[in-house]
Amino acid sequence: MANYYKVVAENRKARFDYIVLEVYKAGLVLTGNEVKSVRMGRVDLQDSFGRVENGAILLYGIHINPYGQGQINKIDPRRPRLVLLNKQELVKLTGKVAEKGLTLVPLKVYFDGNWAKVDLGLAKAKKKYEKRESLRRRTTEREIEKAFRGKNRD
């Protein structure tokens, strides 16, 4: 049976605000109703981050809307969620996050087969001038692309 790969949510602003150095694929611990909400695409990754606590990585700020036909006792949509990694990757990430200026940012949530996964980016925050430079570069590339499209039509 072939595995499928379905992207549910993507944090595109993270690539604008951070320089992503490395990307790690990790499992995400969810409850049953949260899985149903994630399958429906009701996930928001904006302003979320990862933190190492007690030898485990927890993701804060991920908002998963409650499932409509769920349980009576609702779960907090912004509760911290545990991330599953190999022991070697966990030790490696713990050491790198301890460095000054590096942080963990969830880049996207997706399903790999039946398992909810998250791509964690080891990132460094961009300065204001770096953000302006990336905006400037993107607009010039867009203008060049537009000019080429106009010439090809003639």
N, C-alpha and C positions, 0 to 999 in steps of 0.2 A: 504494500500500500504506500503510495507516494505521499509525502508530507506536503501540506499546503502552508502558505505563508500569507497571512492577512493582516495588514497594518490597520490598527484601530485608531490610534492617535499619534500625532507627531508634534514635537516642540520645535517649530521652525525658528522661533525667536531666540532659542538657545544658541543656534549657529551664528546669529547676528551679535549676541551679547558676549559670547565666549569663543575662545580659540580652543577647539576640541583637539586634544593631543592623542588620545587613545579611546577606543570604543570597546566595551565589554558587553557580551550577551549574558543576561542573567534571568533566572526565574523569578516570578512574582507571586507572593503568597496572598491569595484572595479567598473570601468566603463564597458560598454558592450563589447568593444573590448578586454579589459584586461581579462574578464571572458573567452572569447574564447581562448585567448592565454594560460591561466592557464589550461583550459580543455585539451589543446594539450600538456601540460607538459613543457612549455617553461618558467620555473621559476627558479631563482637562489637565494638561501638563504644565500650563503656564505658572510661573513662580514656584516651581517645585525644585527640590534639591535633595541630595543624599548626605547622610551623616553616619560616621562610624561610631557605634555605641556598644559596649560590652562584647566586643569581638564579632559584631554583626553589622550589616549595613541596613539602615532604615531610610525609606524615602518619605519626605515630608512634603505637604502641599499638593499632592495629587488628589484631584477632586473626581470622585466617581459618583455620579448621580444615583440615588437609591432606585432600585428596581420597583416598578409600580405594583406588581402583584406579589411583592415580597412579604417578609415576615412582619408581624405586628411590632416587635421590638426592633426598631431601625438602628442601623449601624452608622456611626459618624462618617459622613462622606469624605472628610479630610483627615481621617486617622492615619498615623504612621504605618507604612506597609513594609514588611520584611522582604529582603531580596536574597535569593538563593544563589550562591557562587561556590566554586571549588575552594578548598582550603588554601591552595597555592595562590589562586587569584585574589582571595580575600586578604591574605597576608601582603601580597604585592600592592593591592589598592590601599590598604591601611597605611602602609609606609609612604606611599605617594601622596595621599591626602594629608598626611601629617606635615608635608612640605608647605612652606609658606606660599599662598596664592593659588593653590590648586583646590578644586572642588569637584564634586560628583553631580552631574546633571543628567536627568533622564531625557533621552532624545526622542524615543518613540516606544509605544506599547503595541505589541502585535501578538498574534497567535501563531505558534509554530506547531502544527498538528493540533492537538487539543490543549496544549500548554500555553498559559499566558506568559509572555516574555517581555523584558524591557531592555532596551539598549542604553547602557550607562556610559556617559562620556566623561572622561577625566579631562577637565577643562581649566583654562586660565582666563580670567576676566579680561575683556578688551578695554583699552582706554578710550576716551571720547574721540580722540583724533583718529584712532584705528577704525572706529565705527563710521566716522565721516568718510575716511578713505575707501572703505568697502562700499558705501553708498555711491560715492563718486565713480568707482570702478564699474559698479553694476549699471549705472545710468549710461556710461560711455559704451559699454558692451551692448546695451539695448539699442542705443542710437546707431551703432555700427551695423548691428543685425537688421535694423529697420532700413538702413541705406542699401544694404545688399539685397533685401527683399524687393525694394523698389526697382533696382537695376535688372533683376532677373525677370521681371514681368514684361519688360519691353521687347 
